[in-house]
Amino acid sequence: MTRNNKELVSMSSIRMVLANLGSLAVSFGVPIFVKLFSGGHYSGTASQTGWFLTMILYGIAGALVLVFCFSQSVERIHMPSDTEASVKVSDLFHQLKVNQPLRTLAIFFIITFGLMSIVNSVGAYYMTYNAHNAGLMQWYNLLGTLPAFITVPLTPWLNRKIGTQALMQGSLFVTVIGFLIMFLVPATNITWTFIGRTIEAAGITLSTGFQWALVPQTITYGEWKTGKRENGIVNAIVGFFFKFGMALGGVVPGYVLAAFGFVANHSQTAHSLFGIRMVTTIIPIIVTVLAMIIFAFYHLTDEKVEEMNAEIAARNQEN
């Protein structure tokens, strides 16, 4: 849609605000609809009909929104027709080979979406068994999304003021602080649990929102390096890795909880409660620190991207 990096960051911010509206509709809305359709039940066999009807409702809504999005999308940055015709499937592997920023970002996507998947999976266990307050689950979910409406609009300004590395590392550090607070206070202390939840969510939403603005940078780097602007291929690579991260993160809680002897719908032992606490706080801290280390290898800056765009434009004029 544009080569201007400032516009890319701004558009990514808009995208993430709307994405978090969708997330809010799920995290806050699902418990409401499940209870509505199942006579007030949110868990157990009595809630099965509620969950089934809720998933049908959200599935239909999601499909309609996707069709609308596809119908309204227009690509405005095109390669020369002869270059476009030379793009082939094998370029996917070539991009991974020559595009170091893309490799770094792809690994970063695995880690961050794995982190999000873990965090989103364990909230119900933490509030039900550790906090003994499953009725507050929708508010716990709400606090996981609400900070995005403050942090994401600030992303363009923060990026201009402190730069890519400082913005990403700072947001990840905030995430660690939030998880650390949740680990240090008892889950039954709802006030501090929700404070920790809000802080870690602010860090996660800022970092994961900003990372999408970096994908076009890797596309530009690939074009500068190879002469081909392979939007589809780069987005396919990123899409594969973030889905892989979500899948990987989704299985972690199950294995950890099983290892600690968790049994659903039963009173939990101190050991199994610690397992829930660990997968809610300690494991996310470890994953977040790993993300900080990986992102340290991402060396593209706004200035570098502008230089590459200028070289690409000069190259295209010569042709």
Disulfide bonds with the S-S distance in Angstrom:
none
